[in-house]
Amino acid sequence: MAPKKRPETQKTSEIVLRPRNKRSRSPRELEPEAKKLCAKGSGPSRRCDSDCLWAGLAGPQIVPPCRSIVRTLHQHKLGRASWPSVQQGLQQSFLHTLDSYRILQKAAPFDRRATSLAWHPTHPSTVAVGSKGGDILLWNFGIKDKPTFIKGIGAGGSITGLKFNPLNTNQFYASSMEGTTRLQDFKGNILRVFASSDTINIWFCSLDVSASSRMVVTGDNVGNVILLNMDGKELWNLRMHKKKVTHVALNPCCDWFLATASVDQTVKIWDLRQVRGKASFLYSLPHRHPVNAACFSPDGARLLTTDQKSEIRVYSASQWDCPLGLIPHPHRHFQHLTPIKAAWHPRYNLIVVGRYPDPNFKSCTPYELRTIDVFDGNSGKMMCQLYDPESSGISSLNEFNPMGDTLASAMGYHVLIWSQEEARTRK
């Protein structure tokens, strides 16, 4: 199909960059105002989140003092320390650095809320963000040049999924309420339309791409999932769920393994080599509420699901049909809020998710803050909370860059970049 030009692509002058001049305070420093909702340490004012399958899950945990990682590596080399203990040491060291994370930069590029977010796979300071109006921002916050901005169609153009093309990172895949899943470049050219609904009543809600298998998978709002190759050839188009498919994810270590999440309150796992119809799933994982996301861990051995109420689940490859653990967490659905989705850290067994305090939640405390929460993926314990009093909205989307040292958050109309305070000082 001949390339088409998207309207109004430009180096935007609408981007508002706000480097932090004032040191942001952590939740611990805000204890008098927040009734002691702390960043670390489980105080008596915070009750244990109940109904968790992990024993001992409570409020924010105190990270143990970090031993010298050099000493741990030396002990491993001598055969006196196991590799898991080295990994645990590295994770503890990283958790200690999180206490110094502050907002490095902030942008307000959109006239509608941000709805999708994707890090560049090889440039750790470049992130792409899509909005409800169909706008797309490519932002390299490491340089002073203005970000690239692609203007969307406005109402009805919401970007629901965004992925860099792993074979050419000057291009990206996008699914949208406009009724297409497409490949385009950052000049605004549509290079290929992979799926099109041709009706205003059907749109695409989710997207994933695999470089090794050269597959593109996308889901729509009536339960259909379409599998295509990167040449645009449709391999199958099947109704796999009764309702909207909110998330599709290909396993990073096993490309024929697919997870789909839906508002029909199920997550299903499929073998792409054996899909014959809606009943050919390997596992169906029922949930108590509609599901926003289902994400495989970087090693492909675990699956993280986020519902639309107050539950985060972790499943293991050793037993996909039974959750390894449940984490009670307030992130209820609201029509005018981008759905909250938990995500994995790319290097450590950590989970990051935005908090939407709910007065009906069992462990809710007065004046509870809208923090970004970090959980241990093994124990389910909360390890840290990030908060900035000048950016106190709900962070619906939170993802670390591939190096794992910088966090991007989508908070309403804003895009926030979190990093260590030392990094901000150097800049």
C-alpha positions in Angstrom: 0.0 0.0 0.0 1.4 3.4 -0.9 2.6 5.5 2.0 0.1 8.2 3.1 1.0 11.4 4.9 -0.5 12.0 8.3 -1.8 15.6 8.9 0.1 18.3 10.7 3.3 16.5 11.6 5.8 18.9 12.9 8.5 19.7 15.5 6.0 21.0 18.0 6.2 24.2 19.8 3.5 23.1 22.2 5.8 20.9 24.4 6.3 22.3 27.8 9.4 21.0 29.5 9.8 21.7 33.1 13.1 20.7 34.6 12.9 20.5 38.4 14.4 23.5 40.2 13.1 22.6 43.6 14.0 19.3 45.3 10.9 17.1 45.5 10.1 15.5 48.8 9.6 11.8 49.3 6.4 10.4 51.0 8.5 10.0 54.3 9.2 13.8 54.2 5.5 14.4 53.8 4.5 12.4 56.8 2.9 15.3 58.7 0.7 16.1 55.7 -0.1 12.5 54.7 -0.8 11.1 58.2 2.5 9.2 58.0 2.1 7.4 54.7 5.8 6.7 54.4 8.1 5.8 51.5 9.7 3.0 53.4 9.1 1.2 56.6 5.8 -0.3 57.8 4.4 2.0 60.4 1.6 1.1 62.9 -0.8 3.5 61.1 -0.8 1.2 58.0 -2.7 -2.0 58.2 -1.8 -5.2 56.3 -3.5 -5.6 52.9 -5.7 -8.7 53.6 -6.6 -11.6 51.4 -3.1 -12.0 49.9 -1.8 -15.4 49.1 1.7 -14.3 50.1 2.3 -14.7 53.8 3.5 -11.6 55.6 2.5 -9.0 52.9 2.1 -5.7 54.6 2.7 -2.0 53.9 6.0 -0.6 52.6 8.9 -2.8 53.7 12.3 -1.7 55.1 15.0 -2.8 52.6 17.8 -4.6 54.4 21.1 -2.9 54.6 22.9 -3.5 51.3 26.1 -5.6 51.5 28.9 -4.7 49.2 27.9 -6.0 45.8 31.6 -6.3 44.9 32.1 -8.6 47.9 29.1 -10.6 46.9 30.4 -11.0 43.3 33.8 -12.1 44.7 32.1 -14.7 47.0 30.2 -16.0 43.9 33.4 -16.2 41.9 34.9 -18.3 44.8 31.9 -20.5 44.8 30.7 -19.3 48.2 27.6 -17.4 47.0 24.9 -18.6 44.7 23.8 -16.6 41.7 20.3 -15.9 43.2 22.0 -14.3 46.1 24.0 -12.1 43.7 20.8 -11.1 42.0 19.1 -10.4 45.3 22.1 -8.2 46.3 21.8 -6.2 43.0 18.1 -5.8 43.6 18.6 -4.5 47.1 21.2 -2.1 45.8 18.7 -0.8 43.2 15.9 -0.5 45.8 18.2 1.8 47.9 18.7 4.1 44.9 14.9 4.4 44.4 14.7 6.4 47.6 16.6 9.2 45.8 14.4 9.1 42.7 12.9 12.5 41.8 11.2 13.9 38.7 14.0 14.8 36.3 11.8 16.3 33.6 8.2 16.9 32.9 6.3 17.5 29.7 2.7 18.6 29.0 2.4 18.1 25.2 -1.3 16.9 24.9 -4.7 18.5 25.0 -6.1 15.1 26.1 -4.8 12.5 28.5 -1.9 10.2 27.7 -3.1 6.6 26.9 0.0 4.6 25.9 3.7 4.6 26.5 6.8 2.8 25.0 10.5 3.1 25.5 12.9 3.1 22.6 14.6 -0.3 22.7 18.2 1.0 22.3 18.1 4.7 23.3 17.6 4.8 27.1 16.6 8.5 27.1 14.0 8.3 24.3 10.3 7.5 25.0 7.2 7.6 22.8 3.8 8.5 24.2 0.3 8.4 22.6 -2.7 10.4 23.6 -6.5 10.1 23.6 -6.6 12.5 20.7 -4.3 10.4 18.6 -1.3 12.6 19.1 2.1 10.9 19.4 5.2 12.3 21.1 8.8 11.1 20.5 10.8 12.6 23.3 14.5 12.4 23.8 14.8 14.1 27.2 18.5 13.8 27.2 18.9 16.6 24.7 17.5 20.1 24.5 16.0 19.7 21.0 12.2 20.0 20.9 10.5 16.6 20.8 8.9 15.3 17.6 5.1 15.6 17.6 2.6 13.9 15.3 -0.8 15.5 15.5 -3.8 13.2 15.8 -7.3 13.5 14.5 -8.7 14.5 17.9 -11.8 12.9 19.3 -12.0 9.2 18.4 -8.3 8.9 17.6 -7.1 7.5 20.9 -3.8 5.6 20.7 -4.5 2.3 22.6 -1.2 0.5 21.9 2.3 1.7 20.9 5.4 -0.3 20.0 8.7 0.6 18.3 9.4 -1.5 15.2 12.1 -3.8 16.4 13.5 -4.1 12.9 13.6 -0.3 12.3 13.3 1.9 15.4 12.6 5.0 13.2 9.2 3.4 12.8 6.4 2.3 15.2 3.3 0.3 15.4 0.1 1.8 16.8 -3.4 0.6 17.4 -6.1 3.1 17.8 -9.8 3.9 18.2 -9.6 5.3 14.7 -10.1 1.7 13.7 -6.7 0.7 12.5 -3.5 -1.0 13.6 -0.8 0.5 11.5 3.0 0.9 10.9 4.2 4.5 10.5 7.3 6.6 10.8 7.9 9.7 13.0 7.5 12.0 10.0 3.8 11.0 10.0 3.8 8.7 7.0 1.6 5.6 7.3 3.7 2.8 5.8 1.3 -0.1 6.2 -2.2 -0.7 7.6 -2.2 -4.1 9.2 -5.8 -4.2 10.4 -8.8 -2.0 9.6 -12.3 -2.2 11.0 -14.0 0.0 8.3 -16.7 0.8 10.9 -17.0 3.3 13.8 -18.4 0.6 16.0 -15.2 -1.5 16.1 -11.7 -0.3 17.0 -8.4 -1.8 18.2 -7.5 -1.8 21.8 -4.2 -3.7 22.1 -1.0 -4.5 20.2 2.2 -6.5 20.5 5.1 -7.3 18.1 7.8 -10.0 18.0 11.1 -9.4 16.2 12.2 -13.1 16.2 9.0 -14.6 14.9 8.2 -11.4 12.8 4.6 -11.4 14.1 2.1 -8.7 14.9 -0.9 -9.4 17.1 -3.8 -7.0 17.8 -7.1 -7.2 19.6 -10.3 -5.2 19.2 -13.3 -4.1 21.3 -15.6 -7.0 20.6 -13.2 -9.8 21.5 -11.4 -10.5 18.2 -7.7 -11.2 18.0 -5.8 -10.9 14.7 -2.4 -12.5 14.0 -0.3 -11.2 11.1 3.2 -11.4 9.9 5.3 -8.3 9.4 4.5 -8.3 5.7 0.9 -7.6 6.6 -0.4 -11.1 5.7 -3.3 -12.1 8.0 -2.7 -15.6 9.5 -6.0 -15.7 11.4 -8.7 -13.6 12.8 -10.7 -15.2 15.6 -13.1 -14.2 18.4 -11.1 -15.3 21.5 -13.1 -13.4 24.1 -16.7 -12.4 24.7 -15.8 -8.7 25.2 -13.1 -6.1 24.6 -9.5 -7.4 24.4 -7.7 -4.9 26.6 -4.2 -6.4 26.3 -2.2 -8.8 24.1 1.3 -10.0 25.0 3.8 -12.3 23.2 6.2 -14.1 25.5 9.7 -12.6 25.1 11.4 -15.9 25.3 8.9 -18.1 23.6 7.2 -16.3 20.7 4.5 -18.9 20.1 3.2 -18.2 23.6 0.4 -15.5 23.7 -1.5 -14.0 26.6 -4.8 -12.1 26.1 -6.7 -10.1 28.7 -10.3 -9.0 28.5 -13.1 -7.2 30.3 -14.9 -10.5 30.2 -12.9 -11.1 33.5 -10.5 -13.7 32.0 -6.9 -13.9 30.9 -6.2 -16.7 28.3 -2.9 -18.3 27.3 -2.5 -19.6 23.8 -0.1 -21.7 21.7 0.0 -19.8 18.4 0.9 -23.1 16.6 -2.3 -24.7 17.8 -5.0 -22.0 17.6 -8.1 -23.4 15.9 -10.8 -21.4 17.6 -12.0 -19.7 20.8 -11.9 -23.0 22.7 -8.3 -23.9 21.8 -6.6 -21.9 24.6 -4.1 -23.7 26.8 -5.2 -22.0 30.0 -8.1 -19.7 31.0 -7.4 -17.6 34.1 -10.7 -16.3 35.7 -10.6 -13.0 37.6 -13.1 -11.4 39.9 -13.2 -8.2 37.8 -12.4 -7.1 34.2 -8.7 -7.2 33.4 -6.6 -4.2 32.2 -3.3 -6.0 31.4 -1.4 -9.3 31.3 2.3 -8.9 30.9 5.0 -11.6 30.8 8.2 -11.0 32.9 11.4 -10.3 30.9 12.5 -14.0 31.4 9.1 -15.2 30.2 8.6 -17.3 33.3 5.9 -15.2 35.0 2.7 -13.4 34.1 1.5 -10.2 35.8 -2.2 -9.3 35.6 -3.9 -6.1 36.6 -7.7 -6.0 37.1 -10.0 -3.0 37.1 -10.6 -2.9 40.9 -8.0 -3.8 43.5 -6.0 -6.9 42.6 -2.7 -7.6 41.0 -1.8 -11.3 40.3 1.4 -13.1 39.5 1.3 -16.5 37.7 4.3 -18.8 37.2 5.2 -21.1 34.3 5.3 -24.0 36.8 1.5 -23.7 37.1 -0.1 -21.2 34.8 -3.6 -22.0 35.9 -3.1 -21.0 39.6 -1.8 -17.7 40.8 1.5 -17.7 42.7 0.3 -14.7 44.6 -2.3 -11.9 44.9 -1.4 -8.4 45.8 -4.4 -6.2 47.0 -3.8 -2.8 45.6 -6.3 0.1 44.9 -6.4 1.0 41.2 -10.1 1.1 40.4 -11.5 1.8 36.9 -12.8 5.2 36.0 -14.2 6.2 32.6 -12.1 9.3 32.2 -8.9 7.8 33.6 -6.4 5.9 31.5 -6.6 2.3 32.8 -3.9 1.6 35.4 -1.5 -1.2 34.4 1.2 -2.8 36.5 4.5 -3.5 34.7 7.7 -5.5 35.4 11.1 -3.9 35.9 13.3 -5.0 33.0 16.2 -6.3 35.1 14.9 -7.1 38.6 12.0 -9.1 39.9 10.0 -5.9 40.8 6.5 -4.7 39.9 5.7 -1.0 39.4 2.1 0.3 39.5 0.2 3.6 40.1 -2.1 3.9 43.2 -5.6 5.3 43.0 -6.6 5.5 46.7 -10.1 4.0 47.4 -11.9 4.8 50.6 -13.6 1.3 50.3 -10.2 -0.4 50.2 -9.4 -2.3 53.4 -6.1 -0.7 54.1 -7.0 2.8 53.0 -5.7 5.5 55.4 -6.8 9.2 55.7 -5.0 11.5 53.3 -3.6 8.6 51.4 -1.3 9.8 48.6 -1.5 8.9 44.9 1.9 7.2 44.8 3.7 5.0 42.4 4.2 1.7 44.2 7.0 -0.8 43.8 6.5 -4.4 44.9 8.8 -7.4 45.2 7.7 -9.9 42.6 8.7 -12.9 44.8 7.2 -12.0 48.1 4.5 -9.5 47.0 5.8 -7.0 49.6 5.7 -3.3 48.9 9.3 -2.1 48.8 9.0 1.6 47.9 6.6 4.4 47.0 7.5 7.4 44.8 5.7 10.7 45.1 6.1 14.3 44.1 3.8 16.9 45.8 3.9 19.1 42.7 2.7 16.2 40.5 0.2 14.5 42.7 -2.2 13.1 40.1 -2.8 9.4 39.3 0.0 7.8 37.3 -1.8 5.3 35.2 1.2 4.0 33.2 4.6 3.5 34.7 7.5 1.8 32.8 11.2 1.6 33.4 13.5 2.1 30.4 15.4 -1.0 29.1 18.4 -0.2 31.3 16.1 -0.1 34.3 17.5 3.2 35.7 14.8 5.7 34.5 11.1 5.6 35.0 8.5 7.2 32.7 5.0 7.9 34.0 1.8 9.0 32.2 -0.2 11.1 34.6 -3.3 12.7 32.9 -2.0 15.2 30.3 1.6 14.9 31.6 4.6 12.7 31.0 7.0 12.5 33.9 10.6 11.2 33.9 11.9 9.9 37.2 15.6 9.3 37.9 18.2 9.5 40.7 18.7 13.0 42.1 22.4 12.7 41.4 21.6 12.3 37.6 19.5 15.5 37.8 22.3 17.4 39.4 24.8 16.3 36.8 22.5 17.5 34.0 
